[in-house]
Amino acid sequence: MRAVSCTALLLIAGCGAKDSLLLRVTASPSIGLIDSLAISVVGNGMSSQPATHAYSPAIEIDAVPLLLNLQFPPGVKGMFTVTVTALHGTISEGMGTGMGTVADGVENVVDVSLCATMDHEWALWPMPNPVSTMLPNPANYDTSIMGIVKDLVTGLVWQQRGDCPQSWSNADEVYCPSLPLPGTGWRLPTRIELESLVDFTIAPSAATIDPVAFPGTQMNLYWTASGVAGDPTSAWGVQFADGTSSSAGVSGGFCARCVRSE
């Protein structure tokens, strides 16, 4: 059973039951690729700033309880509501709340079951279309800043030139987060985000992407942050030889193009 401690302004790491709350955090269905948990506590006229506990490499939260002990300063007692937010980068992947009482001489256990906040496989913005199709939301890219491309339809900011080869874990955990380009929060795109770059009007003799905005794109598979459900050994990618998406083994050496939100 996994166990970690967490600290914050009003939350102090500890292992004892006195003046503390023992959180048992679960998720069903499971929530994967979590690299931090943000925890806030409200009650008895008090509230805390979210305490954040980071995980590297990223973890999956499932039916096996993730244990966190929140120790309160002496004299802080009463009923408290605890909110736990599971994060991948700055994106909320799941959230849950629970209630517990801080009191001497009792086992202060709070069960928090996380629910997925949204399905990031679905676009929350208009999907760009190739200009030549005369369809709504014509693709429009700003390349005025060297090394990056801003999609003026989705608002996403892209790395102009990706890198190959990359294993999935290295691309997700090392390559994108440490990308030496302007801005913060660089990450692997979700499957639908990367699909938004596909130009399906381009003949299969060239990479199916705007060649001016994204020069040098290889006719190869580019990783996404979307794992294959039920198969931890595979992840989804977008094949820019034909614009389709397919799964591949996470140890494979494919390409990566990183993205960030404004």
C-alpha positions in Angstrom: 0.0 0.0 0.0 1.4 3.4 -1.0 2.1 6.0 1.6 3.4 9.6 1.4 3.3 12.7 3.4 2.2 16.2 2.4 3.0 19.7 3.6 1.4 23.1 3.3 1.0 26.4 5.2 -1.4 24.7 7.6 -0.7 21.1 6.8 2.4 19.6 8.3 3.8 16.2 7.4 3.4 13.7 10.1 2.7 10.0 10.8 0.7 10.1 14.0 -3.1 10.1 14.4 -3.1 12.9 17.0 -4.1 16.3 15.6 -4.1 14.9 12.1 -6.2 13.5 9.3 -5.3 10.4 7.4 -6.4 10.6 3.8 -7.2 7.5 1.8 -7.3 8.7 -1.8 -8.8 6.4 -4.5 -10.2 6.6 -8.0 -12.6 4.3 -9.8 -12.2 4.2 -12.8 -8.5 4.8 -12.3 -6.8 8.2 -13.3 -3.4 7.9 -14.8 -0.4 10.2 -15.5 -0.8 12.2 -12.2 2.4 14.1 -11.3 1.0 16.0 -8.3 -1.8 16.2 -5.8 -3.1 19.6 -4.6 -4.8 19.4 -1.2 -6.8 22.1 0.6 -8.6 22.1 3.9 -11.5 24.2 5.0 -13.4 24.2 8.3 -13.7 25.6 11.8 -13.3 29.1 10.5 -10.0 28.2 8.8 -8.8 27.5 5.3 -5.4 26.5 3.9 -3.6 27.2 0.7 -3.4 24.0 -1.4 -0.5 21.8 -0.4 1.1 20.2 -3.4 2.9 16.8 -3.4 4.8 16.0 -6.6 5.4 12.6 -8.1 8.2 11.7 -10.4 7.7 9.6 -12.4 4.0 10.2 -12.7 1.6 7.8 -11.0 -1.8 6.2 -11.5 -4.5 6.5 -8.8 -6.8 3.5 -8.6 -8.8 1.4 -6.1 -5.7 0.9 -4.0 -5.7 3.7 -1.4 -3.0 6.3 -1.7 -2.3 7.3 1.9 -1.5 10.8 3.0 -1.2 12.1 6.6 -2.0 15.7 7.2 -0.9 16.9 10.7 -2.4 20.0 12.1 -0.8 22.6 14.4 -1.5 22.0 18.1 -4.9 23.2 19.2 -6.5 23.1 15.8 -9.6 20.8 16.2 -13.0 20.3 14.7 -14.7 19.2 11.5 -12.8 19.8 8.2 -13.6 19.4 4.5 -10.6 18.2 2.5 -10.5 18.8 -1.3 -8.0 16.7 -3.4 -7.2 17.6 -7.0 -5.1 15.3 -9.1 -2.9 17.2 -11.6 -1.0 16.4 -14.7 1.1 19.5 -15.2 -1.4 22.3 -14.6 -4.3 20.3 -15.9 -6.9 18.9 -13.4 -7.5 15.2 -14.2 -9.6 14.4 -11.2 -11.1 15.9 -8.0 -12.8 14.7 -4.8 -13.8 15.8 -1.3 -14.1 14.2 2.0 -14.9 15.2 5.6 -13.2 14.3 8.9 -12.8 15.5 12.5 -9.5 16.4 14.1 -9.6 15.4 17.7 -7.3 13.9 20.3 -7.6 10.2 20.9 -9.5 9.2 17.8 -8.5 7.7 14.4 -9.1 10.6 12.0 -9.7 8.9 8.7 -11.0 10.7 5.6 -11.9 8.8 2.4 -11.6 10.8 -0.8 -12.7 9.2 -4.0 -11.6 11.1 -7.1 -13.8 11.6 -10.2 -12.3 12.5 -13.5 -12.9 16.2 -14.2 -13.1 15.8 -17.9 -12.2 13.7 -20.8 -9.2 15.4 -22.4 -9.6 13.2 -25.5 -12.4 15.6 -26.6 -11.6 19.1 -27.9 -12.9 22.0 -25.8 -12.3 24.4 -28.8 -13.2 24.5 -32.5 -11.2 22.0 -34.5 -9.1 23.7 -37.2 -9.7 22.7 -40.9 -7.3 23.1 -43.8 -7.9 26.5 -45.5 -8.4 25.0 -48.9 -11.5 23.0 -47.8 -13.5 26.2 -47.1 -14.8 24.6 -43.9 -15.4 26.5 -40.7 -12.4 27.4 -38.4 -9.7 27.6 -41.1 -6.3 26.8 -39.8 -4.3 29.9 -38.8 -0.8 29.9 -37.4 1.4 32.6 -35.9 5.1 31.9 -36.4 6.4 35.3 -35.4 8.3 33.9 -32.4 11.3 31.8 -33.3 10.9 28.1 -32.4 7.2 28.2 -31.6 3.9 28.2 -33.4 0.7 29.6 -32.0 -2.5 28.0 -33.3 -4.9 31.0 -33.5 -7.9 28.7 -33.7 -7.3 26.5 -30.6 -5.0 28.9 -28.7 -2.4 26.1 -28.2 1.3 27.0 -28.5 3.4 24.4 -30.3 7.1 23.5 -30.5 7.8 24.2 -34.2 10.3 21.4 -34.7 10.0 18.1 -32.8 12.7 15.7 -31.9 13.3 12.0 -32.8 13.6 9.4 -31.5 12.1 9.5 -28.1 10.6 6.8 -25.8 7.2 7.7 -24.5 8.3 8.1 -20.9 11.3 10.2 -21.8 9.2 12.5 -24.0 6.6 12.9 -21.4 8.7 13.2 -18.3 12.0 14.7 -19.5 12.0 16.1 -23.0 8.9 18.2 -23.0 9.0 19.6 -19.4 12.6 20.8 -19.9 12.1 22.2 -23.4 14.3 25.4 -23.8 11.7 27.5 -25.5 9.7 30.6 -24.3 6.9 30.0 -21.9 6.3 27.4 -19.2 4.2 24.2 -18.9 5.6 22.4 -22.0 4.1 18.9 -22.2 3.2 16.1 -24.6 -0.1 16.9 -26.3 -3.2 14.8 -25.8 -4.3 12.7 -28.8 -7.0 15.1 -29.9 -4.7 18.1 -29.6 -2.1 16.5 -31.8 -4.7 15.4 -34.3 -5.7 19.1 -34.6 -2.5 19.7 -36.6 -3.3 17.1 -39.3 -3.8 18.6 -42.8 -5.8 15.8 -44.5 -5.6 17.5 -47.9 -1.9 16.8 -48.2 -0.9 13.9 -50.4 0.7 10.9 -48.6 4.0 11.7 -50.3 4.6 14.4 -47.7 4.0 14.8 -44.0 0.3 15.6 -43.4 0.9 19.0 -41.6 1.3 22.6 -42.7 4.9 22.6 -44.1 5.4 26.3 -43.6 4.4 26.5 -40.0 6.0 23.1 -39.1 9.0 22.5 -41.3 10.9 19.3 -41.0 8.1 17.2 -39.7 9.0 13.6 -40.2 6.6 11.0 -41.8 6.6 9.1 -38.6 4.6 8.5 -35.4 4.6 11.4 -32.9 3.8 10.5 -29.3 0.8 11.9 -27.4 0.2 11.9 -23.6 -2.8 9.6 -24.0 -2.1 6.1 -22.8 -4.0 3.0 -24.1 -6.7 2.1 -21.7 -6.0 -1.2 -19.9 -2.5 -1.5 -21.5 0.3 0.3 -19.6 2.8 -0.9 -22.2 1.3 1.2 -25.0 0.4 4.8 -25.8 -1.3 6.6 -28.6 0.5 8.6 -31.3 -0.3 10.4 -34.5 1.3 9.1 -37.7 2.1 12.1 -39.9 2.7 9.9 -42.9 -1.0 9.6 -43.3 -2.6 11.6 -40.5 -4.0 8.6 -38.6 -3.6 7.8 -34.9 -2.4 4.4 -33.7 -0.9 2.9 -30.6 2.7 1.8 -30.1 4.8 0.3 -27.4 6.0 2.9 -24.9 9.7 1.8 -25.3 9.7 2.5 -29.0 11.8 5.3 -30.4 9.4 7.7 -32.1 9.0 11.5 -32.3 7.8 14.1 -30.0 6.4 17.6 -30.6 5.5 19.5 -27.3 2.7 21.9 -26.6 1.7 24.3 -23.9 -1.5 26.3 -23.2 -1.5 30.1 -23.1 
